[in-house]
Amino acid sequence: MSNRVVCREASHAGSWYSASGSQLNAQLEGWLSKAESSIRPARAIIAPHAGYTYCGSCAAYAYKQVDPSVTRRVFILGPSHHVPLSRCALSPAEIYRTPLYDLRIDQKVYADLWKTGLFERMSLQTDEDEHSIEMHLPYTAKAMESHKDDFSIVPVLVGALSESKEQEYGKLLSKYLADPSNLFIISSDFCHWGQRFRYTYYDESQGEIYRSIEHLDKMGMGIIETLDPMSFTNYLKKYRNTICGRHPIGVLLNAVAELRKSGLDMNFSFLNYAQSSECRNWQDSSVSYAAGALIAH
């Protein structure tokens, strides 16, 4: 038996973001310096997971709402892009590496989640292939750097959940969301538009294609701000918008709904919206990004 600590390498460093700690640090500082901290301390944020050249500036608006002085545990819920998964999965790693510093997985919370019987264990290969959680690690490390020895992370890979499973996981995680020392990061891009994504919804009344995409995304964002899981599910059924983190978002909305039953008042606001490019014809394609934060009163 080996007692070697299992580490997840920063597998997308050097391609999706800089592998140089000093360069990455400077980029993150640059993006964060342009965003305002208007609704701190965030209890949860929604932020994108694309390459930083595309979405780094957008994500900063969510991370600027994080208060490292109160946050002791960071849950990161990301969708599974490569492996079919109908439930949620936990990492086999103990340490997640980033070019800034290593992040430690909270083994006590992991043990508690494992005991529920609702989670599977992903392989290290699956973990390192997936980018939806990793793209939040450098930003988490940066936002928390003033308290880097005082917090742990809880990465959760979220499968293609049914509505009832979104409810079940939302209920389970609501007790953690109720604790002000926990932060939830919900990893999601918004509309993936174009023939390569097999999604070309276009409402001509909005003008150019990119305006139609923005209108569609902002309709969804407005529904997320109401914090009503059923309305969000109905919106997705109606428009089929290709929001890749729809299941992590669904879990968050169900967790909030559970807490609202017991009288906890929460508010969600989106703070930034961006598109990778402006689509004007059918050959074009783009991915949308949105950043927002949840606060409790």
Salt bridges, closest charged atoms under 4 A:
GLU9 OE2 - ARG97 NE 3.39
GLU29 OE2 - LYS142 NZ 2.77
ASP67 OD1 - ARG40 NH2 3.62
ASP102 OD2 - ARG97 NH1 2.73
ASP106 OD2 - ARG73 NE 2.85
ASP112 OD2 - LYS108 NZ 3.02
ASP112 OD1 - LYS115 NZ 3.55
GLU120 OE2 - ARG87 NE 3.42
ASP127 OD1 - ARG8 NE 3.08
GLU130 OE2 - HIS81 ND1 2.81
GLU130 OE2 - HIS131 ND1 3.93
GLU134 OE1 - ARG8 NH2 2.89
GLU134 OE1 - HIS12 ND1 2.68
GLU145 OE2 - LYS142 NZ 2.66
GLU163 OE2 - LYS237 NZ 2.85
GLU166 OE2 - HIS247 ND1 2.74
ASP189 OD2 - HIS49 NE2 3.44
GLU208 OE2 - ARG280 NH1 3.22
GLU214 OE2 - LYS218 NZ 2.71
GLU258 OE1 - LYS261 NZ 3.19
GLU278 OE1 - ARG280 NH2 2.80
